[in-house]
């Protein structure tokens, strides 16, 4: 491994591979350290259409498309007494825009592609400690995960922390990760064979099925298995685990009480043990600091209801690559670029936080504790600049009538009023993150916007000549 590098990326998941690949593609020296050896298991298998343009920019879309993953035509919701579908076909007509992926395979495609672009990828390495000069990190002390006797030091000019939920900066060093009071949930999941296909909705859709104290995902995968996961409140989960005897028993009972899912699993075989994760909503106090940016799950994490994990990872990675590139080329100052990154990334996260909470609030079984526990309080709404979030939701929708309709519906749910349409986000399948992002002078943030020509970076609005 090099003893120094221009840019260090910690973590080889979608955030790290995307950021590293985009930076290397623009000619910068990038070293990526990954704790595990790929392929490695990871949850988060349902990919949104918003990832496509970023993967195309990276030059990896064709590899993903040709791999054989299950095309995802959209989503189908069994939400309380109502049902509805979201179709992705309006976002493109040249084939699938989204996939249900086996993450070990998907993530390895992205990591190997980053290496093909010139990134020095080193696996089985963990960052043990960071060296600072004042508040600025300047080097990482690393050790081998397979052979702890291997160790060393790598200096860098800039670092992207894409280390996932482990969070080298926010969780381990700065200790400034803040958990939201809502979405203190547990996910428990397993894999099945011979699950019945959905008899409704888009082809290859994820099914989201509400249950009494939470909801299930049902994701068909290209290897013939189906990922079936339960999301429920942490306290509810722990109480039931104690009463019933274990994780499997909690899962089985919830399946038995969820008719739509029980029907899909009739005659199916569970082919793996249970896996569990908890505490689905947090943010770092800041997504950046002198010389470093936090990307993907290292910066923030959100309840999986709307399948936004890989979207936030690749989107933040693109923002990180654009910000660092422009700083290194002398086009903007680090202070300007970091303010842009922190503002845009946080807005994207907060908008999705609002949408997920609204979705939970739309559940008609108001007596259920789980659904009431997912509501944003008035203090939380004030802290999240809800009005701004509404504006960003609305401006991302092409049809103004639809925009007004969604605005009214979201506003009604957050203020306790009922809406005639069972789906609180009925028209949001037209939302595309790229339409909402600051990619033109009209949507500039702090006088800066994303530019893709002649290369990825940050551009100034006309007449803004500040240094």
C-alpha positions as CSV (number, residue, x, y, z in Angstrom):
1,X,0.0,0.0,0.0
2,X,1.1,3.6,-0.6
3,X,2.4,5.5,2.3
4,X,0.5,8.6,1.2
5,X,-2.3,9.4,-1.2
6,X,-4.1,12.5,-2.5
7,X,-7.5,11.2,-1.4
8,X,-8.3,8.4,1.0
9,X,-11.7,6.7,0.9
10,X,-12.6,4.6,3.9
11,X,-15.1,1.8,2.9
12,X,-15.9,0.0,-0.3
13,X,-19.7,-0.1,-0.3
14,X,-21.7,1.9,-2.9
15,X,-20.8,5.3,-1.3
16,X,-17.1,4.6,-1.2
17,X,-16.8,2.9,-4.5
18,X,-18.8,5.6,-6.3
19,X,-16.9,8.5,-4.7
20,X,-13.5,6.8,-5.3
21,X,-14.4,5.9,-8.9
22,X,-15.6,9.3,-9.9
23,X,-12.5,11.0,-8.4
24,X,-10.2,8.5,-10.1
25,X,-12.0,9.0,-13.4
26,X,-11.1,12.7,-13.1
27,X,-7.5,11.9,-12.7
28,X,-7.0,12.1,-9.0
29,X,-4.9,9.7,-6.9
30,X,-7.3,7.7,-4.7
31,X,-6.7,4.9,-2.2
32,X,-9.7,2.9,-0.9
33,X,-9.4,0.9,2.3
34,X,-12.1,-1.8,2.9
35,X,-12.4,-3.8,6.1
36,X,-13.8,-6.9,4.5
37,X,-13.0,-9.0,1.5
38,X,-15.5,-8.7,-1.3
39,X,-17.9,-10.3,-2.1
40,X,-19.4,-9.8,1.4
41,X,-23.0,-9.9,2.6
42,X,-25.0,-6.7,3.0
43,X,-28.7,-5.9,3.4
44,X,-30.4,-3.2,1.3
45,X,-31.4,-5.0,-1.8
46,X,-34.0,-2.8,-3.5
47,X,-32.5,-0.1,-5.8
48,X,-34.3,3.1,-6.9
49,X,-34.3,4.6,-10.4
50,X,-32.5,7.7,-9.0
51,X,-29.3,5.6,-8.9
52,X,-29.1,5.0,-12.6
53,X,-27.8,8.4,-13.8
54,X,-25.0,8.3,-11.2
55,X,-24.0,4.7,-12.2
56,X,-24.1,5.8,-15.8
57,X,-21.8,8.7,-15.0
58,X,-19.5,6.2,-13.2
59,X,-19.5,4.0,-16.3
60,X,-20.8,1.0,-14.5
61,X,-24.4,0.9,-15.4
62,X,-23.9,-1.5,-18.3
63,X,-22.2,-4.0,-16.0
64,X,-25.1,-3.8,-13.5
65,X,-27.6,-4.2,-16.3
66,X,-25.9,-7.2,-17.8
67,X,-25.4,-9.0,-14.6
68,X,-28.8,-10.6,-14.5
69,X,-30.3,-9.0,-11.4
70,X,-34.1,-9.0,-11.0
71,X,-35.6,-5.9,-12.8
72,X,-37.7,-3.9,-10.5
73,X,-40.8,-2.4,-12.1
74,X,-41.8,-0.5,-9.0
75,X,-43.4,-1.2,-5.7
76,X,-46.7,-2.6,-4.4
77,X,-48.2,-1.5,-1.0
78,X,-50.6,-3.4,1.2
79,X,-51.0,-0.6,3.7
80,X,-53.7,-1.2,6.3
81,X,-57.0,-1.7,4.5
82,X,-55.7,-0.1,1.3
83,X,-53.6,-1.2,-1.7
84,X,-51.7,0.8,-4.4
85,X,-48.8,0.5,-6.7
86,X,-45.9,2.7,-7.8
87,X,-44.6,2.1,-11.3
88,X,-41.2,3.1,-12.5
89,X,-41.9,2.8,-16.2
90,X,-42.6,6.5,-16.6
91,X,-38.9,7.2,-15.8
92,X,-37.6,5.6,-19.0
93,X,-38.4,3.3,-21.8
94,X,-35.1,1.7,-22.7
95,X,-35.3,-1.2,-20.2
96,X,-35.2,-1.5,-16.4
97,X,-34.3,1.6,-14.4
98,X,-34.1,-0.2,-11.1
99,X,-33.2,-3.6,-9.8
100,X,-33.6,-6.0,-6.9
101,X,-30.0,-6.9,-6.2
102,X,-28.0,-9.3,-4.2
103,X,-25.8,-6.8,-2.5
104,X,-22.7,-8.9,-2.3
105,X,-22.7,-9.1,-6.1
106,X,-23.8,-5.5,-6.7
107,X,-21.3,-4.0,-4.3
108,X,-18.5,-6.1,-5.8
109,X,-19.3,-4.9,-9.3
110,X,-19.0,-1.3,-8.1
111,X,-15.8,-1.9,-6.1
112,X,-14.0,-3.8,-9.0
113,X,-15.1,-1.1,-11.4
114,X,-13.6,1.6,-9.2
115,X,-10.3,-0.4,-9.3
116,X,-10.5,-0.5,-13.1
117,X,-10.7,3.3,-13.1
118,X,-7.4,3.5,-11.2
119,X,-8.4,3.4,-7.6
120,X,-5.9,1.6,-5.4
121,X,-8.3,-0.8,-3.6
122,X,-7.0,-2.6,-0.5
123,X,-9.3,-5.1,1.2
124,X,-9.0,-6.7,4.7
125,X,-7.8,-3.4,6.2
126,X,-9.4,-1.5,9.0
127,X,-8.7,2.1,10.1
128,X,-7.8,2.0,13.8
129,X,-7.0,5.6,14.4
130,X,-6.8,9.0,12.8
131,X,-4.0,11.5,13.1
132,X,-4.9,15.2,13.2
133,X,-3.1,18.5,12.8
134,X,-5.5,20.8,14.8
135,X,-9.0,19.8,13.6
136,X,-7.8,18.5,10.2
137,X,-7.1,14.7,9.7
138,X,-3.8,14.1,8.0
139,X,-3.2,10.4,8.2
140,X,-4.8,7.0,9.1
141,X,-3.3,4.2,11.1
142,X,-4.5,0.9,9.7
143,X,-4.3,-2.8,10.6
144,X,-5.1,-6.0,8.7
145,X,-8.4,-7.7,9.6
146,X,-7.1,-11.2,8.7
147,X,-3.5,-10.6,10.0
148,X,-3.5,-8.0,12.8
149,X,0.3,-8.0,12.7
150,X,0.0,-6.1,9.5
151,X,-0.2,-2.4,10.2
152,X,0.9,0.9,8.8
153,X,0.2,4.6,8.3
154,X,-1.2,6.3,5.2
155,X,-1.1,10.1,4.9
156,X,-3.7,12.0,2.8
157,X,-4.8,15.4,1.7
158,X,-8.5,14.7,1.8
159,X,-10.5,11.8,3.2
160,X,-14.1,10.5,2.5
161,X,-15.5,8.5,5.3
162,X,-17.8,5.9,3.7
163,X,-17.3,3.4,6.5
164,X,-21.1,2.7,6.8
165,X,-22.9,2.4,10.1
166,X,-19.6,1.8,11.9
167,X,-18.8,5.4,11.2
168,X,-15.0,6.0,11.6
169,X,-15.5,9.8,12.2
170,X,-19.0,10.3,13.6
171,X,-19.4,7.1,15.7
172,X,-15.8,6.4,16.7
173,X,-13.7,9.6,16.7
174,X,-15.9,12.6,16.9
175,X,-18.8,10.8,18.7
176,X,-21.3,13.3,17.3
177,X,-23.9,10.9,15.9
178,X,-27.4,11.9,16.9
179,X,-30.3,9.4,16.9
180,X,-33.8,10.5,16.1
181,X,-36.5,9.7,18.6
182,X,-38.6,8.3,15.8
183,X,-37.7,5.2,13.9
184,X,-36.2,3.4,16.9
185,X,-37.0,0.2,15.1
186,X,-35.7,-3.3,14.6
187,X,-35.4,-5.1,11.3
188,X,-35.4,-9.0,11.4
189,X,-35.2,-10.8,8.1
190,X,-34.4,-14.1,6.4
191,X,-34.5,-15.7,2.9
192,X,-37.0,-18.0,1.4
193,X,-37.3,-20.2,-1.7
194,X,-40.5,-21.0,-3.7
195,X,-42.3,-17.8,-2.6
196,X,-45.4,-17.2,-4.7
197,X,-45.0,-14.2,-7.1
198,X,-47.2,-11.2,-6.6
199,X,-50.4,-11.5,-8.6
200,X,-50.7,-7.8,-9.0
201,X,-48.5,-4.7,-9.4
202,X,-45.4,-4.1,-11.5
203,X,-43.2,-7.0,-12.5
204,X,-40.4,-7.6,-10.0
205,X,-41.9,-5.2,-7.5
206,X,-41.0,-5.0,-3.9
207,X,-44.1,-5.7,-1.8
208,X,-44.5,-3.6,1.3
209,X,-47.0,-5.2,3.6
210,X,-48.2,-3.6,6.9
211,X,-48.7,-5.8,9.9
212,X,-50.2,-5.0,13.3
213,X,-47.0,-3.8,14.9
214,X,-44.9,-2.9,11.8
215,X,-44.5,-4.0,8.2
216,X,-42.8,-6.5,6.0
217,X,-40.7,-6.2,2.9
218,X,-40.9,-9.0,0.2
219,X,-38.1,-8.7,-2.4
220,X,-37.7,-11.2,-5.2
221,X,-34.0,-11.9,-6.1
222,X,-32.5,-13.3,-9.3
223,X,-31.1,-16.4,-7.6
224,X,-34.6,-17.7,-6.9
225,X,-34.7,-16.6,-3.3
226,X,-36.9,-13.9,-1.7
227,X,-35.8,-11.5,1.0
228,X,-38.5,-11.2,3.6
229,X,-38.0,-8.8,6.5
230,X,-40.0,-7.5,9.4
231,X,-39.7,-4.0,10.7
232,X,-41.1,-3.3,14.1
233,X,-40.6,-1.1,17.1
234,X,-37.5,-1.9,19.2
235,X,-39.5,-2.0,22.5
236,X,-42.2,-4.1,20.9
237,X,-39.6,-6.5,19.4
238,X,-37.8,-7.0,22.7
239,X,-41.0,-7.6,24.7
240,X,-42.2,-10.2,22.2
241,X,-38.8,-11.8,22.0
242,X,-38.9,-12.3,25.8
243,X,-42.4,-13.6,25.8
244,X,-42.1,-15.9,22.7
245,X,-38.6,-17.1,23.3
246,X,-36.5,-15.8,20.4
247,X,-36.2,-13.8,17.2
248,X,-37.5,-16.6,14.9
249,X,-40.6,-16.9,17.1
250,X,-41.3,-13.1,16.9
251,X,-40.9,-13.3,13.1
252,X,-43.0,-16.4,12.7
253,X,-45.9,-14.9,14.7
254,X,-45.8,-11.7,12.8
255,X,-46.0,-13.7,9.5
256,X,-48.9,-15.7,10.8
257,X,-50.8,-12.5,11.6
258,X,-50.2,-10.9,8.2
259,X,-52.6,-12.5,5.7
260,X,-51.1,-11.1,2.4
261,X,-47.6,-12.3,3.3
262,X,-48.8,-15.6,4.8
263,X,-50.4,-16.3,1.5
264,X,-47.2,-15.6,-0.5
265,X,-45.2,-17.8,1.8
266,X,-47.6,-20.8,1.7
267,X,-45.5,-23.8,0.6
268,X,-42.3,-21.8,0.7
269,X,-39.1,-22.8,2.6
270,X,-37.0,-20.6,4.8
271,X,-33.4,-21.2,3.7
272,X,-31.4,-19.0,6.0
273,X,-31.2,-18.1,9.7
274,X,-32.5,-14.8,11.0
275,X,-30.5,-11.5,10.7
276,X,-31.2,-8.4,12.8
277,X,-30.4,-4.7,12.8
278,X,-31.8,-1.8,14.9
279,X,-32.0,2.0,15.3
280,X,-32.8,3.1,11.8
281,X,-32.5,6.8,12.0
282,X,-29.5,9.0,12.8
283,X,-27.4,11.8,11.5
284,X,-23.9,13.1,12.2
285,X,-23.9,16.6,13.7
286,X,-22.2,17.7,10.5
287,X,-21.5,15.8,7.3
288,X,-18.1,17.4,6.9
289,X,-15.1,19.1,8.6
290,X,-11.7,20.4,7.7
291,X,-10.3,18.0,5.1
292,X,-13.0,15.3,5.4
293,X,-16.5,14.5,4.1
294,X,-18.9,11.8,5.5
295,X,-20.9,9.9,2.8
296,X,-23.6,7.3,2.8
297,X,-24.4,5.5,6.1
298,X,-21.4,7.0,7.8
299,X,-23.2,10.3,7.7
300,X,-26.8,9.3,8.1
301,X,-29.2,6.4,8.1
302,X,-32.9,6.2,7.5
303,X,-35.7,3.7,8.1
304,X,-35.8,1.3,5.1
305,X,-39.5,1.9,4.3
306,X,-38.8,3.7,0.9
307,X,-35.6,1.8,0.0
308,X,-33.5,4.9,0.0
309,X,-30.2,3.5,1.3
310,X,-28.2,3.0,-1.9
311,X,-29.8,6.1,-3.3
312,X,-28.4,8.3,-0.5
313,X,-25.1,6.5,-0.7
314,X,-24.5,7.1,-4.4
315,X,-26.0,10.6,-4.4
316,X,-23.8,11.7,-1.5
317,X,-20.8,10.1,-3.2
318,X,-21.4,12.1,-6.3
319,X,-21.7,15.3,-4.3
320,X,-18.5,14.4,-2.4
321,X,-16.6,13.7,-5.7
322,X,-17.8,17.0,-7.2
323,X,-16.9,19.0,-4.1
324,X,-13.4,17.6,-3.7
325,X,-12.6,17.8,-7.4
326,X,-13.5,21.5,-7.6
327,X,-11.4,22.2,-4.5
328,X,-8.4,20.4,-5.8
329,X,-8.7,22.2,-9.2
330,X,-8.9,25.6,-7.4
331,X,-12.4,26.3,-8.7
332,X,-13.9,26.9,-5.3
333,X,-12.6,27.1,-1.7
334,X,-12.9,24.2,0.7
335,X,-15.2,26.2,2.9
336,X,-17.6,26.9,-0.1
337,X,-17.6,23.4,-1.3
338,X,-18.1,21.9,2.2
339,X,-21.0,24.2,2.9
340,X,-22.6,23.2,-0.4
341,X,-22.1,19.5,0.4
342,X,-23.4,19.7,3.9
343,X,-26.5,21.7,2.8
344,X,-27.5,19.6,-0.2
345,X,-26.9,16.2,1.4
346,X,-28.7,17.2,4.6
347,X,-31.7,18.5,2.6
348,X,-31.9,15.2,0.7
349,X,-31.9,13.2,3.9
350,X,-34.4,15.4,5.7
351,X,-36.8,15.4,2.7
352,X,-36.8,11.6,2.8
353,X,-37.2,11.6,6.6
354,X,-40.4,13.7,6.2
355,X,-41.7,11.4,3.5
356,X,-41.1,8.2,5.6
357,X,-42.8,9.8,8.6
358,X,-45.8,10.9,6.5
359,X,-46.1,7.4,5.1
360,X,-46.3,5.9,8.5
361,X,-48.8,8.6,9.6
362,X,-51.0,7.6,6.7
363,X,-51.7,4.2,8.3
364,X,-55.4,3.9,9.0
365,X,-54.9,1.8,12.1
366,X,-54.3,4.8,14.4
367,X,-54.7,2.7,17.5
368,X,-51.5,0.8,16.9
369,X,-48.6,2.0,19.0
370,X,-46.0,1.3,16.4
371,X,-47.5,3.7,13.8
372,X,-48.1,6.4,16.3
373,X,-44.4,6.1,17.4
374,X,-43.2,7.0,13.9
375,X,-44.7,10.5,13.9
376,X,-42.5,13.6,13.8
377,X,-43.2,15.8,16.9
378,X,-43.7,19.5,16.5
379,X,-40.2,20.1,17.8
380,X,-38.7,17.6,15.3
381,X,-40.6,19.3,12.5
382,X,-39.3,22.7,13.5
383,X,-35.8,21.4,13.6
384,X,-36.1,19.8,10.2
385,X,-37.4,22.9,8.4
386,X,-40.6,21.1,7.3
387,X,-41.8,24.0,5.1
388,X,-38.5,23.9,3.2
389,X,-38.9,20.1,2.9
390,X,-42.3,20.5,1.4
391,X,-40.9,23.0,-1.1
392,X,-38.2,20.6,-2.1
393,X,-40.6,17.8,-2.5
394,X,-42.9,19.9,-4.7
395,X,-40.2,21.4,-6.9
396,X,-39.1,17.9,-7.8
397,X,-42.4,17.0,-9.6
398,X,-42.8,18.0,-13.2
399,X,-46.6,18.4,-13.2
400,X,-47.6,21.4,-11.2
401,X,-51.1,20.0,-10.6
402,X,-49.6,16.9,-9.2
403,X,-47.2,19.0,-7.1
404,X,-50.1,20.9,-5.6
405,X,-52.0,17.6,-4.9
406,X,-49.0,16.1,-3.2
407,X,-48.3,19.2,-1.2
408,X,-51.9,19.3,0.0
409,X,-51.9,15.6,0.9
410,X,-48.6,15.7,2.8
411,X,-49.6,18.8,4.6
412,X,-52.9,17.3,5.6
413,X,-51.4,14.2,7.0
414,X,-48.8,16.1,9.0
415,X,-51.5,18.3,10.5
416,X,-53.9,15.4,11.4
417,X,-56.4,15.7,8.5
418,X,-57.4,12.8,6.4
419,X,-57.0,12.6,2.7
420,X,-59.3,10.9,0.1
421,X,-56.5,9.0,-1.6
422,X,-55.1,6.1,0.6
423,X,-51.6,6.7,-0.7
424,X,-50.1,9.8,0.9
425,X,-47.5,10.0,-1.8
426,X,-49.5,8.9,-4.8
427,X,-47.8,11.0,-7.4
428,X,-44.3,10.9,-6.0
429,X,-43.3,8.1,-8.4
430,X,-42.6,11.1,-10.7
431,X,-40.1,12.5,-8.3
432,X,-36.5,12.1,-9.5
433,X,-33.7,13.2,-7.3
434,X,-31.8,14.7,-10.2
435,X,-34.7,17.1,-10.9
436,X,-34.6,18.3,-7.3
437,X,-30.8,18.7,-7.0
438,X,-29.0,22.0,-7.5
439,X,-27.9,21.2,-11.1
440,X,-28.6,24.6,-12.6
441,X,-27.9,28.2,-11.7
442,X,-31.6,28.6,-10.8
443,X,-31.3,26.0,-8.0
444,X,-27.9,27.1,-6.8
445,X,-26.9,26.7,-3.1
446,X,-24.6,29.4,-1.8
447,X,-24.0,30.5,-5.4
448,X,-22.8,27.0,-6.4
449,X,-24.4,24.2,-8.4
450,X,-23.4,20.8,-9.8
451,X,-21.9,20.8,-13.2
452,X,-21.1,17.8,-15.4
453,X,-19.5,19.4,-18.4
454,X,-16.7,19.4,-19.3
455,X,-16.3,17.3,-16.0
456,X,-17.9,16.7,-12.7
457,X,-17.6,19.6,-10.3
458,X,-19.1,22.7,-8.8
459,X,-19.9,25.8,-10.9
460,X,-20.6,29.4,-9.8
461,X,-23.7,31.2,-10.8
462,X,-23.0,33.9,-13.4
463,X,-21.7,37.1,-11.8
464,X,-20.6,35.3,-8.6
465,X,-16.9,35.9,-8.6
466,X,-16.2,35.4,-4.9
467,X,-13.0,33.6,-4.1
